[in-house]
């Protein structure tokens, strides 16, 4: 016989939410209903019974007194009964089917927002703010938007095994293998998984982010492989039971001018550098390394965020008709540089976290000043995000170093960085 906890787990799995369990007195957590209401963009007010009524009525089903404990002799507070959760499950399936029909027909999409994507690869944003801007639900790894023509997907290697998913990984620089939705039982090509499979025919774009929660980083646009879109593999569900999982084959979409870069002839000075080589954006774990056995600069280069930020600068430079440069064997080991009408510019890129911000800044400032001296270039320190301590920016400026990060690149031109204000 199924229990309340079974139903909570099944409903959560249908929507890709974290599973909830009943509390003391077999009560269903109020937060569980908030997650469901958020998913379907329904008003969230009142107690658990009011929330459950909202969901059931939205599916055009009738509410009965035995769906909650309010009508029992004891009153029972606002507890949803087993029969109430069973009808709630039926309601969720109805609402999901209605939503999927809207996605397939494009009814719910505001076409005026189709071209309003402004995030740059490497830019970070709170997931809550991301959804407020581009639509979609704040839970789970696959979030189709009903207000823009985007499907937001999230990858978090640390959480995958915990939640019953196989590891997502880059097969090569351009091919990403992504595990489908569903925490237990065999995954199917419906609902959220269907939004990935059918995103091309629906006119939607796949947008990849990492991690799943909190401050997420935009990793770029992907497109499903049209010939071999997915494979079915053996996996283990969150309940520990064997099952089948869907592994989507996705390809990174090259950004403006990026594909042209590989076709250019190298006409650069042998002294200054050579044609830019895109940094490998495949995630690498360095946590197991001893802190003093490896060059810390090499450790930083191994970080995925560093590579993404560096490539974002390359795309920005290319967008203005300039040619990004990688160091050659005869120059110092800068990250990226270019020739501009106002002189050479050399950049050092540093990825930041709350714990290493000051350390990374100090290291990057010293490096870029050294590189600028040997290359006779204008020094620019590029950070993966805005520093929390803005005094660091003033320190850099007093040293003659400009500071940039992805979110503010649109304010400036790479051919003239003599007046960066960082406002």
C-alpha positions in Angstrom: 0.0 0.0 0.0 1.4 3.4 -0.9 2.1 5.9 1.8 2.1 9.7 2.0 5.9 9.7 1.7 5.6 7.5 -1.4 3.3 10.1 -3.0 5.5 13.1 -1.9 8.5 11.4 -3.5 6.6 10.6 -6.7 5.2 14.1 -7.2 8.6 15.6 -6.5 10.2 13.3 -9.0 7.6 14.3 -11.6 8.6 17.9 -11.3 12.3 17.4 -10.6 12.1 18.8 -7.1 13.9 17.8 -4.0 11.9 15.2 -2.2 10.0 16.0 1.0 9.0 13.7 3.8 6.0 14.0 6.2 6.7 15.5 9.6 5.3 14.8 13.0 1.7 13.7 12.8 2.0 12.7 9.2 1.7 16.3 8.1 2.9 17.4 4.7 5.4 20.3 4.8 3.9 23.6 3.7 7.1 24.3 1.6 6.2 21.3 -0.5 3.0 23.1 -1.7 4.9 26.3 -2.3 7.3 24.5 -4.6 4.3 23.1 -6.6 2.6 26.4 -6.8 5.8 28.1 -8.0 6.3 25.5 -10.6 2.9 26.2 -12.2 3.0 29.9 -11.5 0.0 29.8 -9.3 -0.7 32.2 -6.3 0.8 31.0 -3.1 -1.2 32.0 0.0 -3.0 30.4 3.0 -2.3 27.2 4.7 -1.5 23.8 3.2 -5.2 23.0 2.7 -5.7 26.2 0.8 -2.6 25.6 -1.3 -3.7 22.0 -2.1 -7.2 23.3 -3.1 -5.6 25.8 -5.5 -3.6 23.0 -7.2 -6.6 20.6 -7.5 -9.0 23.3 -8.7 -6.5 24.5 -11.3 -6.7 21.0 -12.8 -10.5 21.3 -12.9 -11.0 18.6 -10.3 -13.4 19.0 -7.4 -12.3 19.2 -3.8 -13.8 16.8 -1.2 -13.9 17.1 2.5 -12.0 13.8 3.0 -8.9 15.3 1.2 -8.0 17.0 4.5 -8.3 16.3 8.2 -10.4 19.5 8.8 -13.7 17.5 8.6 -12.6 14.7 11.0 -14.0 14.7 14.6 -10.7 15.8 16.0 -10.3 18.7 13.5 -6.8 17.6 12.7 -5.6 21.0 11.7 -4.6 21.5 8.1 -3.3 18.0 7.3 -3.7 16.6 3.8 -4.9 13.0 3.8 -3.6 10.1 1.8 -6.6 10.4 -0.6 -6.0 14.1 -0.9 -2.4 13.5 -2.0 -3.6 10.8 -4.5 -5.8 13.4 -6.1 -3.0 16.0 -5.9 -0.9 13.6 -7.9 -3.6 13.3 -10.5 -3.8 17.1 -10.6 -0.1 17.4 -11.2 -0.2 15.0 -14.1 -3.1 17.0 -15.7 -1.3 20.3 -15.2 2.0 18.9 -16.6 0.2 17.7 -19.7 -1.4 21.1 -20.2 1.9 22.8 -19.8 3.6 20.5 -22.3 0.8 21.2 -24.8 1.5 24.9 -24.4 5.2 24.4 -25.0 4.6 22.3 -28.1 2.2 24.8 -29.5 4.1 27.9 -28.4 0.9 29.3 -26.9 2.6 30.5 -23.6 5.6 32.1 -25.2 5.8 35.9 -25.4 7.5 36.3 -28.8 8.6 39.8 -28.0 11.2 38.4 -25.7 12.7 35.9 -28.1 15.8 38.0 -28.8 16.2 39.6 -25.4 19.0 37.3 -24.1 21.7 39.5 -22.7 23.8 37.1 -20.5 27.4 36.6 -21.6 29.2 33.2 -21.3 31.0 33.3 -17.9 28.6 35.7 -16.4 27.2 34.8 -13.0 23.6 35.5 -11.7 21.5 34.3 -8.8 19.2 31.6 -10.0 16.2 33.4 -8.6 17.0 36.5 -10.5 17.6 34.4 -13.7 14.1 33.0 -13.6 12.6 36.4 -12.8 14.1 37.6 -16.0 13.9 34.7 -18.4 11.1 32.6 -16.9 11.0 28.9 -15.9 10.8 27.3 -12.4 13.5 27.7 -9.8 13.7 24.0 -9.0 15.4 21.0 -10.8 17.9 20.7 -13.6 15.7 21.4 -16.6 13.5 24.5 -16.7 11.5 25.3 -19.8 10.4 29.0 -19.9 6.9 29.9 -20.7 7.7 33.6 -21.2 10.8 33.4 -23.4 12.0 30.9 -26.1 14.6 29.3 -23.8 15.1 26.0 -22.0 17.4 26.6 -19.0 19.4 23.5 -18.0 21.6 23.2 -15.0 24.5 20.8 -14.4 26.0 20.0 -11.0 28.4 17.1 -10.8 28.4 17.1 -7.0 24.6 16.7 -6.8 24.0 14.2 -9.6 24.8 10.9 -7.9 23.0 12.1 -4.7 19.8 12.7 -6.7 20.0 9.6 -8.9 21.4 11.1 -12.0 24.5 10.0 -14.0 27.4 12.4 -14.3 27.2 15.1 -17.0 30.4 15.6 -18.9 32.1 17.2 -21.9 32.9 14.5 -24.5 35.2 17.0 -26.2 35.5 20.8 -26.5 32.1 21.1 -28.3 30.0 18.1 -27.2 28.2 17.9 -23.8 26.6 14.7 -22.5 23.7 15.6 -20.2 21.6 13.3 -18.0 17.8 13.7 -18.3 15.2 14.5 -15.7 13.7 12.0 -13.2 15.2 10.9 -9.9 13.8 7.4 -9.7 12.2 4.9 -12.1 12.9 4.8 -15.8 13.3 8.3 -17.3 11.0 9.1 -20.2 11.1 11.5 -23.1 8.2 13.6 -21.9 7.7 16.8 -19.9 11.1 18.4 -19.1 13.1 15.8 -21.1 10.8 16.5 -24.0 11.6 20.2 -23.9 15.3 19.3 -24.6 14.5 16.7 -27.2 12.1 19.0 -29.1 13.7 22.4 -28.5 14.7 22.9 -32.1 11.2 22.2 -33.5 9.7 24.4 -30.8 12.1 27.3 -31.7 13.7 27.3 -28.3 17.3 27.7 -27.3 19.1 25.5 -24.7 21.0 27.6 -22.1 23.5 25.8 -19.9 24.3 26.9 -16.3 26.2 25.5 -13.4 25.7 24.7 -10.5 22.0 24.1 -9.8 21.4 26.5 -6.9 22.3 29.9 -5.7 24.8 31.9 -7.8 25.0 30.1 -11.2 27.3 30.7 -14.2 26.1 30.8 -17.7 28.2 28.3 -19.8 26.7 29.1 -23.2 24.1 27.9 -25.7 23.8 24.3 -26.7 21.9 22.4 -29.4 20.8 18.8 -29.5 22.5 16.4 -31.9 19.9 15.9 -34.7 21.2 12.5 -35.8 21.9 10.9 -32.4 20.0 13.1 -29.9 20.3 10.7 -26.9 21.2 7.3 -25.6 19.6 5.1 -23.0 21.9 3.9 -20.2 21.7 1.9 -17.0 21.6 3.9 -13.9 20.6 3.8 -10.2 17.6 5.9 -9.0 17.5 8.0 -5.8 15.7 5.0 -4.2 18.7 2.8 -5.0 16.8 0.8 -7.6 18.2 0.0 -11.1 16.6 2.0 -13.9 17.2 3.5 -17.4 18.4 7.1 -17.8 18.5 9.3 -20.8 21.8 10.8 -21.8 21.3 13.7 -24.2 24.0 14.6 -26.7 24.3 18.3 -27.0 26.7 20.6 -29.0 28.0 24.0 -28.0 26.9 26.8 -30.3 29.9 28.9 -31.3 29.3 32.6 -30.6 29.7 35.4 -33.0 33.1 35.5 -34.7 34.2 32.4 -32.7 34.1 30.0 -35.6 35.9 32.6 -37.8 38.8 32.7 -35.4 40.1 29.2 -36.3 40.1 30.2 -40.0 42.3 33.3 -39.6 45.9 33.3 -40.8 48.4 34.1 -38.2 49.7 37.6 -39.2 50.8 38.6 -35.7 54.1 39.6 -34.5 56.3 36.6 -33.6 57.4 38.5 -30.5 54.0 39.5 -29.1 52.1 36.2 -29.6 50.2 33.9 -31.9 46.6 33.2 -32.9 44.3 32.8 -29.9 43.7 29.2 -28.7 40.4 28.8 -27.0 40.8 27.6 -23.4 39.4 24.2 -22.5 36.2 24.7 -20.6 35.9 21.1 -19.4 35.5 21.1 -15.6 38.6 19.7 -13.7 38.7 18.9 -10.0 41.8 20.2 -8.2 40.5 19.7 -4.7 42.7 16.7 -4.1 45.9 18.5 -5.0 48.4 19.4 -2.2 48.5 23.3 -2.0 52.2 23.6 -2.5 53.0 20.8 -4.9 51.7 22.6 -8.0 52.1 26.1 -9.4 49.1 28.1 -8.1 48.8 29.8 -11.4 48.4 26.4 -13.1 45.8 25.5 -10.6 43.8 28.6 -11.4 44.1 27.8 -15.1 42.5 24.5 -14.5 39.3 26.0 -13.2 36.4 25.9 -15.6 35.3 29.4 -14.7 38.7 30.8 -15.6 38.5 29.2 -19.1 35.0 30.5 -19.7 35.9 34.1 -18.6 39.0 34.0 -20.8 37.0 32.8 -23.8 34.3 35.4 -23.1 37.0 38.1 -23.5 38.2 36.6 -26.8 34.6 36.7 -28.2 34.2 40.3 -27.0 37.5 41.3 -28.7 36.5 39.4 -31.9 33.1 41.2 -31.9 34.9 44.5 -32.4 36.9 43.2 -35.4 40.1 42.8 -33.4 42.3 39.7 -33.1 42.8 38.1 -29.7 46.3 36.6 -29.1 47.7 33.8 -27.0 51.3 33.9 -25.8 54.0 32.1 -27.8 57.2 30.5 -26.6 59.1 33.8 -26.7 56.8 35.9 -24.6 55.6 35.9 -21.0 52.7 33.7 -20.1 49.7 36.1 -20.3 46.2 34.8 -20.6 45.0 36.9 -23.6 46.1 40.0 -25.4 45.4 42.0 -28.6 46.6 44.9 -30.7 44.2 48.0 -30.6 44.3 51.4 -32.4 45.5 52.8 -29.0 48.2 50.3 -28.4 48.7 46.7 -27.2 46.5 45.4 -24.4 47.5 42.4 -22.2 45.1 40.6 -19.8 45.4 38.4 -16.8 42.2 36.5 -15.9 41.4 35.4 -12.4 38.4 33.4 -11.1 37.1 34.6 -7.8 35.3 33.0 -4.8 34.4 34.6 -1.5 37.3 32.9 0.1 40.1 33.6 -2.4 39.1 37.1 -3.7 41.9 39.1 -2.2 44.5 36.4 -2.8 43.5 36.1 -6.5 43.4 39.8 -6.9 46.9 40.3 -5.5 48.3 37.5 -7.7 46.6 38.8 -10.8 47.7 42.4 -10.2 51.4 41.4 -9.9 51.2 39.1 -13.0 49.6 41.6 -15.3 52.0 44.4 -14.3 54.9 42.1 -15.1 53.4 41.1 -18.5 52.7 44.7 -19.4 56.3 45.7 -18.7 57.8 43.0 -21.0 55.2 43.4 -23.8 55.0 47.2 -23.6 51.2 46.9 -23.3 48.3 48.4 -21.4 47.5 46.1 -18.4 44.0 44.8 -17.8 43.0 42.5 -14.9 39.8 40.5 -15.8 37.9 39.0 -13.0 35.2 36.3 -13.3 32.8 38.6 -11.3 32.6 41.9 -9.7 34.8 41.9 -6.5 32.9 42.2 -3.2 35.7 44.5 -2.0 35.5 47.4 -4.4 38.6 49.0 -2.8 40.6 46.4 -4.7 39.5 48.2 -7.9 41.0 51.4 -6.6 44.2 49.7 -5.7 44.5 48.4 -9.3 43.7 51.8 -10.8 46.4 53.4 -8.6 48.8 50.9 -10.1 47.7 51.8 -13.7 45.7 48.6 -14.2 42.1 48.6 -15.4 39.7 46.0 -14.0 36.9 44.3 -16.0 34.5 41.4 -15.5 31.9 39.9 -17.9 28.8 41.8 -16.7 30.3 45.2 -17.7 32.0 44.3 -21.0 29.1 45.7 -22.9 29.9 49.2 -21.6 33.3 49.3 -23.1 35.2 48.7 -26.4 38.4 46.6 -26.5 40.0 49.1 -28.9 40.0 51.8 -26.2 40.3 50.9 -22.5 41.9 54.2 -21.4 38.9 55.3 -19.4 37.3 52.4 -17.5 35.2 53.7 -14.7 33.8 50.4 -13.2 30.6 52.1 -12.2 
